[in-house]
Amino acid sequence: MFKKVELQKGVNLYIRRTEQFKTITMSIKWLTELDEKQAASRAVLSNVLQDSNADYPKQSDLRRALDELYGTVFYMDATKRGSSHIITLNMECVNDEYLSTSGVFDEALKLVRSVIFNPNLKDGTFDESIVGREKRTVIERIRSIYDDKGRYAHKRMLELMRPNDPASMSASGTEENVESITTASLLDTYKRMLDKDEIDIYVVGDIQEDELTEKIKTMFNFTAREATRKQYEQQDNEVKEVRQIFERQDMKQGKLQVGYSTPISFFHPDYPKMQVTNGVLGGFAHSKLFMNVREKESMAYTVNSAYAAYYGIVYVMAGIDADLEEKAVKLIGEQIDAMQNGNVTDKELSQTVALLTNSIRSAFDSARGQIEVYDQYKQLDEDFTADKWIEGWNSVTIEDVTEMASQIHLELIYLLSGREA
């Protein structure tokens, strides 16, 4: 799917030549081990680098330059995956082949190079006013979770299930971590990212592979570095006692989060089977949770399940009246019991595989989707293709789903409500 070129040790270029798009899309990903304090600094850093640089010292200058390049899109963000923290730079510009002028892609590459290697410094460090503004932006992002009761309930569930663990760490760190950032510490973070992070560069579009490789080598002269990527080490999650935690806030609807642990993680050979199993349980509108908890019993305003594969967690989220918590948990458990007993229909299985197939094929409709899907699955197979993965889903049987359901173990019941539960 992608052609891999090792530019330096720890620096890889992935190229996908395709006539599918009239644009050229580029993503550069810096990966390091997830640490909450550094996550905060890296989240602020991505905002600061996106704001301006020495060649475009004002945000308006940078935006004007992008507009002049036929509306080239550029942005940065900070995310996490497993035990890795990732800063991503994204750029998309129109392919010169579709313009009367040429050189747009080259100019876009120069702009990206400025962002990376020529930051906006004052007296040898980052501009304090810009850093202060972006610190406030990241703090507001962290605080916004408290206003979204569903996201807050999910955050609390993970903190209770996996305290002080990458599973419950935010890609933006904590407010305290952000507050402690100085211009000097941010410069240290920038240098560490530039010199130490593992780097993956992706380019998708109708481009000449050899010519592009030489351009990237010349313009982005990253030094060699040790690979920093580490596989998340799953805890021994044998459930000795199911915990029930109730918390209250000023709200009307109750937010129920039911957390389950499973030994089937992203790197487990049965990972595709668990993807299908989660789809049957609560991943789609035909799922057992949706049909029985919401539609048949009208016990939840919303209900679905999700599979955090990197961390070995399956969780069910439901919006309920708080006094229905016990009944809802019982009914949710009955859906898993039914699956463990082989109560899965051919229709449920085929619909789930069809919807999983549609979701991955839909992702491939965009260059960005192709990059993100491949970036994740290449950890399992650098020759990954959607078709190969779909074949794996198609081979899943009802017996496989039954076996996977037996590997889902109740660990935590968490309810956030506005009154005593």
N, C-alpha and C positions, 0 to 999 in steps of 0.2 A: 504493500500500500504506500509506504513512504520509503524512500531511499535514504539510508543512513550514511553520513560522512563524519568521521571523527576528525575534528579540527585540531583539537589538543586533547590531552588526557583530561577527562572530566568535562569536555566541551564538545557537544555533538550537534550536527546539523541534520535535520530531517526534511527532505524535499518531496513534495507530491506534485508531479507535473500532470495537469489536467486542463482540458478545454471546457470544463463544466462552468467556469465562472469568467466574467469579464474583468475581474479584479485580481490583484495579488494580495494575499493575506499573509502576515508575518506575526509570529508570536515568539517571544523570548522568555524563557522560564528560568528563574534562579531558585534552586532548591537547597535547603539546609535543614538540619534537625530542628524539630519544633520545640521551642522554649518560650514560655509565656512572656517573659520580659523582652526577649528579642523580637517576638511576634509583634508586640506593641510598637517597637522602634521601626520594624520593617513596614508595618502598616502606615505609619506616618511618613516614612521615607518614600514609599510608592506615591503618596499624594504630593510630596514636595517635588519629586522628580517630574511628575506629570504637570505641575504648575508652571514651571519655567526653567530656563537654563541660561548659560552665559551667552549663547548666540541669540536667544529670545528671552531677554531678562524680565519681560512682563507676560502675564498670562494672555493678554490681548495680542501681543506680538506672536506668540506661538499659535494662537487660534487663527490669526490672519494668514500666517504661513501655510497652515493646513488648508484654509479656504482657497488659497492661490494654487494649491496642488489639487485642484478639482475636487475639493471636499474630502481630502484624505482623512480617514478616521484614526485617532490615536487616543489610547487611554491605558492606565495601569491599575492593577489591583493586587490585593494580598489575600491568599486563601491557604487552606491546609488540606492535606490528604494523608491519612494514616499518621505516621510520626514525622511527616515532612511539612515545613512551611514553605510556601511558594509565592514569590513575587512574579507577576506576569506583565510584560509589556506587549500590547496589541496594536498592530498597525494594519490598515487596509487602504489600498489606493487603486485607482483605475489602471488597468493594463495599458501601456503605451500603444499597443496594437490597435486600440479602439479610439485613439486620439490623432488629430492632425499634427500635433506636436509630439516631441519625444523627450525622454529624460525625467518624466514624473517619478518613476520608481526609484531612479538614482537619487533624486532630490529627497524623496521620502526616506531613503536609507540614510542620507546625510543628516536629516533631522533626527532620526532615531539614534544615530551615533552621537549627536550632540547631547541628547537626553541622557545617554549612558555615561559618556566619558567627559562631558563638559558641563557639570552642574553649575547652578547659580550660587556662587560663593561670594561672601563679603569678608575681606580680611582673612582669607584662608579657611572660612567655615561657612556653614549654611546661614542664610539670612534669618535673623531671629524673628522678624515679623511674619515671614512665610511659615516658619516652623510652628510658631504660636498659633497661627490660624489653622494649620492642618492638624495640630494636636486637638484643637477644639472640634474639628470635623470628625475625627476618629472617636473622641469621647461622646459626641452626639450619636454616632453610629452604635456605640456600645450601649448607651442609655436607651436607645430606641427599642431595644429588646424588652425593656420593662413595660413599655406601652402596648406591646403586642403580647397579649396574655398567652396565646398559643405557643409562640416562640419562647417566652419566658418559662412556661411549664416544661417545654422540651429541654431547655437549658438546665433546669433544676433536676430533671430526671437523670440527665447524663452526669451531673455533678454528684448526685447521690449514688449512682451505679458505679461510676469510675472517677472517684476524686483524685485530683493531682495526676491526671492521666491525659495523654493527647486527645482521647475521646471527648473529654469535657473542656478542653482548652479552647479559647477563642482565637481565631486567626488575627484578631485585633488586640489581643492581650487584655489587660484590665485597666480600669480608669487610673489606678495608682501607678501602674507601669507607664502609662502614657504621660501622666503628669510629671514623672521623674525624668523625662527625656530632655536633654539639653542639646544645643547646637553641636557641641563637641562630641557628645555620645552618639548623635545621629551621624556625624561624619565618620566615626569609627564603624558604625553599622554599614554605611555606604562602602567603605573600603573593604570590609569583610565580605560583603556581598559580591563586590567586583572581583576580588582575588581568591576567595575560598569556596563560594557556592558552586555546586554542580550546575551546569548550564545546558539547557536544551533549546535549540533554535529551530522553529518550524516555518516553512514557506510553502504555500499552496497557490497554484496558478499555472497559467500557460507560460512557463519560463524554460530557458535553456539551463539544464542542470549544471553542466561544467562551468558555464559562464557565471551562473549565480554563486557557485561554490567559491570561485576565485574572488568575486566581489565581497562576499562575506568574510573570507580570510583576510582580505586587504583592509576592509573598513572596520571590522570588529576583531581587533587583535587581542583576544583574551589569552591570558597565560594559562599554562597547564596547572591542574589542581587535582587533589585526591577526591575521589568520589565520596560524597557525604550521605548518599541515600541509604537509609536503614529500614529494614522491614519492621513494621509495628509488632512488638512482642505482646501477644495476648496474655492477659493474666489467667491464673487458674481460677476460673469462674464457677466452680462447683457451688451450687446453691444450697446452703445449709438451712436457711430460713428465709421465707418470702417476707419482705418488709412492706409495710403500708405507711405512707407518709401523707398527711393532710396539711395543707397550708391555706391561709386565707388572705384575700386582698379585696379591695373595693371593686366588685365586678358582679355581673348578673349570671352569666353562663359558667358552668363548671368546666374546667379543662382537665380531662383524664389522660394520663400517660401510663401505659402498662409496658414495662421493660422486661424483655426476655434475653437471656444469654444463649449463645450457640457456639460450639467449637468449629463450625463451618465458616471460615473467614474468606477474604478475597483470594488468598493464596492457596486455599484448600482445593483439591481436585474436584470436589462436589459443589464448588461455588455456583456454577450455572444451574444446578438442580435447586439450590436454595433461592436463587433469583426467581425461578418459576414457582416455587413453593410460596414465597412471599406474595407473588402476584395472585395466586389462588386464594390466599388468606385475606389480603386486603389492599392489594396494589391497584386494583381497577374497579370500575363501576359494576362489574358482574361478580365481584369477589364475595366470599362467604360473609365477611364482616358487613359489607355494604348491603347485601341482600337480606341478611337475617337481623342484624342489629339496627340498621337504619330503616330499611324499607318494610320488613315484616313486622318488627316489634316497635318501630318508631321510638326507639330508646335513645337515639343520638341525633343531634342536628347534623353533625359530620362524623365520619369514622373512616379510618384507613390505617394500613400498616406500612412500614418502611423497613428496609434492611440496610443497616450501617455495616457493610461487609468488612471494612478494614478493621473494625473493632469487635466483630463477632456479636453484634447486638441486633435483635429484631424488636421493633416497638410498635405499639398500637396507640394511635391518637384519636380521641373522641371528644366532641363537645356535647355535654350532657347537663341535665338538671342535677344538682349536687346530691339530692336525696335518692337518685337512681344509681349511685356509684356501685353499690353492692350487686344489684341486678345486672348492671352493664358489665362488670368484671366477670360475673358468672357466665353471661352469655358469650362474651369474648373467648373465655376459656373453653366453652363448649365447641366453638368453631375449630379450635386447635385440636381438641379431643377427637372431633369428627374426622379431621384429616389424619390424625395418628391411627385411627381405626379403619382407614382406607375409604372413608366416605367422600370420595372425589369423583366427579363425573367426567366422562370423556369431553363433554362440552366445556366444562370449566377449564380443563387442561388445554384444549385446543384454542379457546378464546384467549387465555393467558399468553400462550406462545405467540399467537397472532398479534396481540397488542405489544408484547415485548419486541417482536420483529419490527412492527411499525415504528416503535419509538426509536430504535437504533437506525432504521432507514431514514427516518425524518431528520435525525441529527446529521446525517450525511448530505442533507440538502444544502448545508452551508459549509463554507471553508472552516469557519471557527468550530463548528460541530465536529468536523472530521479531525481537526487537531486535538480537541479535548477528549474525544472518544479514544483515539489512538494513543494519546499521551497516558491515559489511564491503563488501557489494556496491553500496551507494549511491555509492561512490567511482567506480564504472564507469557507473552509471545510477541517477539519483535516482527514476526510475519503475520500478525493479526490482520484479519479482514472481517467485515460484518458477516459475510456469508458463512465463514467457518464458525463463528460464534452462534449464528442462527441454527446451524446444523446441530450444535450441542444442545440448544433448547428443544429442537424438534425430537431429539432422541430421549428426552425425559419421559418417564412413564408414571402412571399412577402409583406404582409400587415405590418409585424413587421419591415422589412427593410424600408418601406415607413415612418413608424412612427419614426424610429431612424434617418432617413435622415432629418426629420423635426426638430430634436433636435440638428442639426449641424448649427452653426451661424458664419458667416464670421466676423472676428475681425481684421485681419492684412494682408496687402499685402506688402511683402518685396522683393526688387530686388537688388542684388549685381551685378554690371556690370562694364565694362571697359570704358564705354563712357556714355554721357548724355542720360538718358532714357526719 
